[in-house]
Amino acid sequence: MLKKFTSVVLCLILTLTAFSLASCSGDNKTASAGADYKLAKNIKDGTILHCFCWNFKTIENSLEDIAAAGYSTIQTSPINECLEGEGGGMCLYSEGEGKWYYHFQPTDYTIGNYQLGTKDEFKSMCKKAEKLGIKVIVDVVANHTTPTTGAINKKLLNAVGGMDNLFHQNNSMDISDYSNRLQCTTYKMGGLPDINTENKAYQDYFIKFLNDCIDCGADGFRYDAAKHIGLSDDPKDPKSSKNNFWDRVTTEVHNAKSIFNYGEVLQGNGDRIEDYVKKIGACTASSYGGSLRNSIVNNNLDSFVLDDLRVGDKPNCVTWVESHDNYINDGNWAAMGDEDILTGWAVIAARAKGTPLFFDRPLGSSLEDQWGSMNRIGASGDMFYKDKRVAALNFFRNAMVGEKEKLINPNEDTTALEICRGNKGAVIVNTSNDLDVNFKTNLADGKYIDRIDGKTEYTVSGGKLTCDKAIPEYSVVVLYNEGYNEYAPTALVKVNDKTKFTYETDTLKVKLETKNTASSTYSINDGKAVNYKNGDTVTLKAKDAKDGVVTLALSGKSSAGQSTYMKYYFKNTKITGKSSNRVLKSGDKFTLKKPSGWGDKIYAYVYDTEGTQEKEWPGKAMTKLKNGKYEYKCRFEWENAYVIFSDGNTQYPGENEQGLPLEKDKEYTID
């Protein structure tokens, strides 16, 4: 039976990255370290900043901020061509105005999409990153396409031999048992069509995309939904003779031995995590992340519990306090604040085992607001990623490369944890009451200054650490001498924390702030740069809005030469911000060229995301014109609506797929 696209499918799509696996093969190619910061030369040794939904220009302009915070690597969101869902809206999450997950819905494997930017912008970003000694990981989506299959690029379809050859034979069936490996690797997951990754023509096309990324400057890849791509001894799809996807993508790409590959897996029934580690090189430690979050919330940092990364004998994995999947899907955003994240970050950044990834939450997000005060794809996220305590931990890790780890509960107090790296450095995390400092340590004898507060002195003598001051609740101490570098205070430009990013008046006054800068400028809508000083205000005008949005970019430079950058988006709620052809009034029209093989009576089902519909399914009958065309005339106003065509037997887009964006005067064609 024909059905319209429902919100149920939208909910299912939210799980699109919740089922993946990891990989890592050796050290990545290295660029010379930046002149100012001693970053780790290899991805596995440093820390990764997940620039969740940042566009290429934002990342490029923020790279000095990222280096100044000690990150050796950045990870992008998927850069492939993708579905322009909901009119190409740019909200992280908002009904009818765009969502983050559309860049996880490939329509082709070429670089560039409307959310993140162009191929040239990606290449420019990578070039600057290399100059600073920062590596680039690209999130890639090999397992599935968009469910709006009519949007898949013909180049991809032609390359793989058509739509039928693009997908597994069992693609129409949903996974019901994740422990069943045939289902897990060949059935549809979350409404997302499962690609036949064993198809050699597809593999060739995808490897070409990977090589293009590498040639542009990528140093590694995160493989989304890797658990759903079969290992060599997994059950085979009826169409396939062998499962060799992982053999090829890890060996047949440019610089294969130096590329850092990893993916993400939510561990559970049938995940075969140790086999994936052996086959690909590494995986994400999702179970460890859950255990770490549970330990933090319960103030129980038991060294025995936290030592095991839960990925098998080889600790080749990417660790996190949180990933974008659990932040979005399991309510973690409302359970952990900045201090909780700092505590967890101290544990994984200080450890030798695992490569830690810092998920940058949306700007202005809080325990009450998941998507943040700006809620904008393309913008940088919350500034906590460059908090001085987070940065101190990153630089500690960079200085400890090659040093073995030991986890100790001071005086067997499991509310605190000491992570020792050889006898060279230690990080102490305290989650409960004030912690008296008089306990065993692996640190070499000597005097140490806490590298976070820059003043508290600690003494090690005969294997015992002492200090006149107790370590406060929910705080972190970083101790090391060898490898420590004193950097000038980092530059900062921002708007006042109380700033609202939506307004309905003709003007909006915004207070500007700057710290540790020799000069600071602002620019409205990427116009002329104007100097400002701390506390100045700037007036934004609604009449200057483009698509309902006014941008405000802030730049600064410290006396030491470090550049800093932030760009803000201000939305006027009285301006729709949508192109006029997505607003249809009573009497406005659009047409359809009759598809081959369809009956003579064709219907148009028009609806919006609020549940409004022109007429019950199958919709309103279209008027037959000459030359095989059919016309539809609106009876009332629509804004950012969608249309599904059918002849009573066949529909387009297909069942459980989102309709086509409704546009004034558009002639729709269906191949």
N, C-alpha and C positions, 0 to 999 in steps of 0.2 A: 504494500500500500504506500502511495506517495505521501511524504510527510514534509512539513516545513522545518527549517533550522530552528532549534530551540536553545534556551539558555542552558539546558542540561549539557549540550555538547560543549558550550563555552566553558562550563565547569570542568568537563573532562580534559579539555585542552590545557587547563592549568597544570595538569600532571605531565605535560609533554617532556619535561626534562627530569622527571622524578625517577626514571629508570635508565641508568647508564652505568658504564664501567670505565676503568681507568687504564692508562698505559704510560709507560715511560721507557725510552730506550737510550740509556747512556747519557753522557754530558751533552749539553747543547753547544752550538757554536758560540764563541765568546767574542765580544767587542772589547776594545780597550776601555778600561775604567775611566769614568769622568774625572776631570781634574780636581773636583772639589770633594767628592765623596768616595769612600772605599767600599764599593758595592761588591757583592759576591760575583765571581766570574762565571759560575755555573748555576743554572736555574735551581737545581736540586739543593744547593747549599744556602741559597738566600730565601727571601720571602716574596710572595706574589700578591700584588694588589688586583683584586677583581674589580675592574672598572665597569660595573654593571650598568648597561644601557648608556654609557658615555659615548658620544660620537667621536670620530677620529680627530676632528679639530680640537675638541675639548681636551682629549688625551694629550695631543701634541702640545697645546698651550700649557698643560699642567705637568709636563714631564719633569721640570726642574723642582716643582713642589714634591713630586713623587720621589725623585732622587734624594732630595733634602730630608725626606722621611725614612730613607734607608731601604726602600724596596728595590730589589734587583730585577724584578720582572713585573710586567703588567699583563692582565688577561682581558681580551675584548669580549663583548657579546658576539653572537654569530654575524659574520660579515657577508654571507651569501645573499643573492637576490631572494626576496621573500614576498609573501602576500601583503599587499597594502590593505590591511583590514580596517574596517569601519572608516572608510573615507580617508585613510592615511593619517588618522589622528595621532598626536604625539604625546598623549598622556601615558604615564606608566600603567595606570589602570583607571579607567573611567568608562562607563557605559556609553557607547556611541562615539567616543572621542579617542580611541586608540588603546592599545595594550602592549606591554612588553613582549608577550609571547609570540607575536607575529614574526619576529626575526628567527624564531625557532620553527617556522613553517616555510621551508625552502620551496621556491618555484624554479630555481636554476642554480647551478654551481659555478657562479661567476662572482667576482669581488664587487661589492657595493650594494647598498640598499637605502631606501628612503629614510630609515631611522638612524643609521650610523654614518653614512656619507659615501663618497665615491672611491674608486680604485686609486686615483691620483692622491686623494687625501689620505688614504691608508698608507700608500707608499711614502708620502711625506712624513707621516707620523713615525713610521718605522725608521726612516733615515735619521730623524732627530733622536729617537730612542737609542740607536746604535752609537751616536756621538757621545751620549751621556753614560754609556755602559749599561743601559737598561734593555732587557730582552722582552720579546713579544710573543705571547701565546694567543692563538686564535681558537675560539670555540667553534667546532664544526659539527654539523648535524647530518650524519651519513645514513641514519636508520629509517627516516621517514620524510615525507613531503607534507605540504599543506593538505588539509582535507578538501579544500576547494580545488579539486583536481583540474577544473577547467582553466585555472590560472597558471598551470605548469607550462614553462617555456617550451616552445616547439623544438628548440635546439637540443634540449635534454631528451625529449621524447624521440626525436630522430636519431640521436646518438645511441640510444639503448634499444631501438627497434620497436618503439611504440608503447602506448600506455600499458598494455597487457604484460609486456616484458619488463616494465619498470618495477612492478610489484610482485610479491610472492603469490603463489597460487592460492594460499589460505588467507590472503589479505582481507577478505570480506568477513572473516571470523574474528571476534574479539577474544583476547586472552582471558580465560577464566581460572587458570591454574598456572601460577608463575613457576612452580616446581617442574612443570612439564616443559622440557627444553624445546620441543618442536613448537609448542604454542608461544613460548617466550621469545623465540628468535624468528618466527615467520608469521604470527598472527598480528592483527591490528591492535595497537596499544593506545588507549585513551582517545579513540576516534581518529587516530593519525595513520594514514596508509603506510604499510610496512614495505620498504624498498627491498627488492631482490638484490641484496648486496653480494650474492654469489654470481650475478650476471657479469661476465668479463667486460662487456661493453660499458656497463655502468662503472665498474671498477676503473677502467681506463679513463672515463670521463671525470670521475671523482679525483683520481690521482693527478690528472691535469690541473684541477682546481687547487689541490694541495701544493703542487709545484709552483703554480702562479703565486700563491701566498708566500711561499719560501723565497721566490725570486724577488718579491716586493719587500722582503725583510722579516718575515715571520721566523721565529726560532723554535716553535713548538705548537702542539695542538692539544686541545681538550676534546675528546670524543664523547658527544652527547649520546645517551641511550646505548652505550656499548654493550651492556648486558643483553641487549636484544639483537645483537649481531653474532651469529654462530661461531663457535670455535671449530677447529678442524675435525674433531670427533663428535660433534653434535649431530642430532638427527637432521637429515637433509630435506629441504623442500622438494616436492615432486618435480619441480622444474630444474633442479640443480644436481650436478654430478659431484661437487665437492664444496666444502666451506673453506675458502682460502682468502677471504677479505683481509684478515689481520696479517697474514703472511705478506701480502702485496703492499699494503699501505705503510707498513713499518720498514720495508726494505727497498721499495722501488721509487722512493721519492728522492729529490735532490738532497745531498748532505745527510743521507739516511742515518749514518752512525752518530751524527751530532744533534739530530732533532730530538727534542724533548716531547714525548707523547704521553698524554694521560687522559683518562675519562672519568666519569662519575657513576657510581653504582650505589643504589640503596640496598644494602645487604639484607638478605632474607632467603626465602625458599628458592633453591635452585640457582643461586647467583654464581656458583663456581669461581669464587673470587681468587683462590690460589692458582687455579688454572689460567685465569686471565692475567694474573701477575707474571706467571712463567712465560706465557705466550707473548704478551705485549711489553712487559717490563715493570709495570706498576699499576696501582689503582688508587682510588680515593678511599679514605678510611671513614666511611659513613657511620659505621657502628661505633667507632671511637669518638666521633663527633657527638653522637648521642650520649655516650657515657660521660664525656667531658662536660657537656651542658648539664647533665643530671648531677654531676659532682659539684659544679659551681652553685647551682640552685640550692643544693642541700648542704653546702659548706663542708664537703667531705672530699678532700684531695688525697685520698689513700694512694700512696705510691705504688702499691701492688696492683690496684685497680687501673691506675692511669698509665702504667708502664707498657702494657700489652696493646699494640695498635690494632689487633684483631684482623690482620690481613694475611696471616700465615707466617712462615719462617722468614721471608724477606720483607724488611720494612720499607720497601719501595712504594711510597704512597704520598698523596697530597692530603694534608690534614687541614681541618678548619674548626673554628668555633661554631660557625654557621655557614651554610651555602645559600645561594639564592633559592634553591628548591625548598629547604626546610623553613627559610624565612617567610616564603610566600605561602607554603602549603600546610604547615603543621602548627601555626600559631606561635612560633618562636619569637616573632617580632614583639609580641605583647608580654612575653615572659622574661626577657633579658634586656636590661639597660646597658648603658656604656660601661659602667663599672664591672658588670658581669662579663662583658665582651673583653675588657682589658685583662681580667683575671685569666680567662681562657687563653687569650692571645699570649700572655706571659708564659703559660705552660708549653704551648706548641712552638712558639718562636724560640724559646730557650733550648728546646730539645735538639739532639743531633739527628734522631730518627724522624723521618717524614719531612715533607716540604710544606710549610704552612701557607695557606691562602687566606687573605683578609678580605671578607665580603664588605664592600662599601655600601651601606644602607642609603636609601634615598634622602636627599637633603631635607632637613626639618622633620624627619620621621621621629616618632616617639612611641611610648607604650600605649598611647591613645590613637595614634595616626600612623598607619602602616605605610602609606604612600608618600607622606611628607607634605610640607606646606607648598612646594612648587609642583610636584607630581609631573615631571617632565622628562621624556626620553631625550637623550642627547646631552643633557646637563651633567656636570659632575655631581657626585653624591655628597653625603654628610662629611664635614671636615674632620670628623673623629679619626679618619684614617691617618691624619698627620699630627695627631695629638703628640705632645713631646714625650709622653710615656711610651706610646706605641713606637715612636721613632727610636727611642733609646733601646727598646727590645730588638728592633730590626738591626741596629748597628752592633749590638751585642752578638747577635747570631752571625753577622758578617765577619766579626773578629774571631769567632770560635770554630771556623771551618777546620775539620780534621780532629777536633778534640772529642773524646768519648764522653758519654753522658752517664750520670747517676742520679736517680730520683730518691730523695730522702725526706721523710717527715720529721721535722725538728723535734727532738725529745719525744718521738712517737706521737706527736700531735697531728692528727689527720686533718685539722682545719687549716694547716699550713703545709707548704711544700717548698723544698729547696731543690733546684735543678743545677747540679754541678757539671761543668764541662772540663774534664781533666782536672788539673789543679790551677787552671788559668782564670776561670770565671765562674760566677754563680748568680742565679736569679732566685729570689725568695718571694713567694706569694702567700699572703695572709688573708683569709676570708672571714675570720671571726673576731674574737676579742684581741686587744693589744697583745702582741707576741714579744715576750722578753727574749733578748738576743744573748744566749749563752748555750750554744749547742754545737755539735760536731759538724765539720765541713771538710770537703776535699781541697779547699783553696790552699795555696801555698802561704806560708807565714808572711805577714806584712801588713801594711796599712792600705785600706781601700776607701774610696769615696763613692757614695751612692750616685750613680750616673743619671738618676732621674731628678733628685732634688739638688744635686751638685754641691752638697755641703756636709751631709751627715757622714761621720767617719766610723769605719768599722775596723776591728783589729782581729787578725788571725794569729794564734800562737799555739803550737803543739797540736794542730788539728782542731782547735776550738775557735768559733766565731763569737765575738763579744761586741757590745755597743752600749753606750750609756743610755740610749733612747730605745724604747720599745717600738716595734713596727706596728703602725695603726691598722685597724680593721679595714679590709678591702683596699689593700695597697700592695705595691710591688717595689722591690729593691733590686737594683742591677749593680753587680760588683765585678769589676775587672780593671786591670791596669794595662797590660800588654795588648796592643792593638786598638787602644782607645784614642780617638781623635777629637779634639775640641773644635767644633764648628761655630761659626758666627750664628747668632739667633736667626731663625728662619723668618723670612718676610711674610706678611699676612695682609690681604685685602679682603674686605667683606662688607656686607650691609648689616645693619643692626639686627640682633637676633629676634627682635619683636616685629620685624618687617612682615607684612602680608603680601602674598604674591598674586592675589586676586583682588580686584576692586571694581566698582561700578560707577565711580565718579569720573568727571572729565579730566582730572589731574590726580596725581599721587606723589606725595613727597617721601623721599627715601633718604634715610640717614646713612652716610658712608663712614666706614672705619678703616684704619690702616695701622699697622704695627711693624716695627723693625724695618721700615722702608726709608730709603733716601729720597725716593720720588714715587708718586702714585697718580694714576690717571683713571678717568672713566670715559666710556664711550656708549652713546645711545644708538641702538639699531646699527651697530658697527660703523658709526660715523666718526667724526673727528675726535681725537683723544683730547681730553681736557684735564689739566692738573687739579688735584684736590688734596686736602689735608684732613686729618682725623677729625670727625665730627661735622664735616660739611654735609649739606643736603643737596639733593638734585630733584628736580620736578619732572616727572614723566607725564606725557600727555596722551590721552586716549586717541586723539586724532592722528597720532603718529604710529598707531598700532598697525602691524601687518598681520592679516588673518587673526586679528583680535589680540595680538601679543606684541609687547614692547620689550626689547632686550636691553640689558645693562651689563656691560663688560667692564671689569675692574682689573687693572694691571699694576704691578709694583716691582721695584727693584731695591734690594738691600745695598748697604754700603760695601758689602763683600761681593756684590755682583750677582746674587741669586735673584732670579725672576720668579714672580708669583702671579697667579691668574685665577679669576672666578667670573663666570657668566651666569646672569640670572634672567629668568623669563617671567614677565608680569602679564597676567591675562585680565582683560576687561570683560566682565561677565555680561555687559550689555551689548557687546559685539560678538556675533556668533563665531567669528574666526573660521568660518567654513566658506569654501568657494561658492559663488552664487548658483552654479549649476547643480549643487547638491541641495538647494532649497527650491522645491517645486510648489507652485500655487495652483489653485483651482483653474483648470483649463490648460495647464501646461501638458506637453505631450512627449512621448518617446516611442520609438518603433523597434520592431524585431524583424529581421530577415528570416523567413521560415527555414528551419533546419531540414536537411535532407532526411526523408523517411518519416517525418512527423505528419500527423493528421491535419485536417483542414481547420479544426476548431482549436484555437490556442488561447490559453489563459495566462494572465499575469497576476501573481500573488504578491502584493506590496505590503510591507510591514516595517516597523522600526523596533529598536531595542527596548522600548518601553512596553511592548506587547500590543501596540495599536496595529490594526490591519484594515485594509480597504474593504475586504470581503472575505468570508470564510473560505478555506481551501476548497477548490484549487484556485480561487481568486476570481477576478473579473475577466470576462471574455473580451479579447482584443478585436478591434475592427479590421477586417481584411481589406487591404488596399491593392493596388496594382503591383506588378513586378515581384510577387511573392513576399510582400511586406505586410506587417500587421501593426496597427497603431493602438496606443493606450492614451486616454485623456484623463487626467487627475480630477477627482471630484472635490477634493479639499487639499489643504496645504500639507506638504511633507518636508521634513528637515532631516537630512542624513539617514534616509530610509534605504531599504533593500528590496530587490525584486527576484522572484523565482518564476521561470517560465515552464509551462507544461502543456501537453496535448491530451491530458487525461490518462495517458499510459506511461509516458516518458517525461521526466522533468530535468531542468538544468537551472542551477547546479543540482547535484545529486542529493539523495536522501541524507539528512543530517549534515548537510553542508550549508554554510552561510550563503545568503543570496548575493547577487551582484549589486554594487553600489548604485542606487537610483540616481540618474542624472538627467537633467532637462535637455530635450532635443537630441538625445543620444540615439544612434541606431545600433542596436545590439546584434551581434552575429554569433552563432554557435557552430563551431566546426564539427 
